[in-house]
Amino acid sequence: MMKMDKISPLAAPPGHSLTGEPGRWPWEQPPRYTDPNDAIDHVINRLESSGDIEDLIKMMLAGVTVEELVSQISFKGFMAGAFTPDVAELIKPALAIYLVGSAEEVGVDAELFLNDPEDEESDVTDRRFFEIMKKRNPILYADMIEEMNRTQRMGSKPEVADQSPVELSFLNSKGE
């Protein structure tokens, strides 16, 4: 069964971060790079000098998309206080080109985007729905298949909810 996120009773209330001392986090300080050209130079130099580019190429070989890597790198730079969120967005195309070029140099065919063109079909049939679920949420898919198999083994038909129209109101939001 799929686990749902719940609000913990010990979670901080909304607005709690506004009550802390300003300037406590790196992103609350002035950024080190305000020019996107300087920011991209910093990121590329850091990737090459630390050897992290090899790890990123391995991740692309494993199927992690360039889009996912670029988003993580730019977010990490913002969190570290290297640049602002708008500069992070502006450097994404240049960073993607750099990563694709680095992958091609060693013969890795990098996947650019997470979305499959098939996933963006306007009419989602049941078959397409289950194909997407199998790929994106395999645990729920396996649970559903197991339940359908169990129902079939027991020789009963799956229960279908009554399809009669129900008037909704604020007192009866679930249609009961």
URCOR-V395406 format. One record per pair of residues at least 24 apart in sequence whose C-alpha atoms are under 7 Angstrom apart, sorted by the first residue. I is the first residue (numbers start at 1). J is the second residue. Records with the same first field share a line. If there is no record, write none. Layout:
I=J ; J
This chain:
1=140 ; 143
2=140
26=79 ; 80 ; 81
27=78 ; 79 ; 80 ; 81
29=81
31=81 ; 82 ; 83 ; 84
32=81 ; 82 ; 83
33=82 ; 83
34=83 ; 87
36=87 ; 90 ; 91
39=83
40=91 ; 95
57=103
60=110
61=108 ; 110
63=111
65=110 ; 111 ; 112 ; 113 ; 114
66=96 ; 110 ; 111 ; 112 ; 113
67=112 ; 113 ; 114
70=95 ; 96
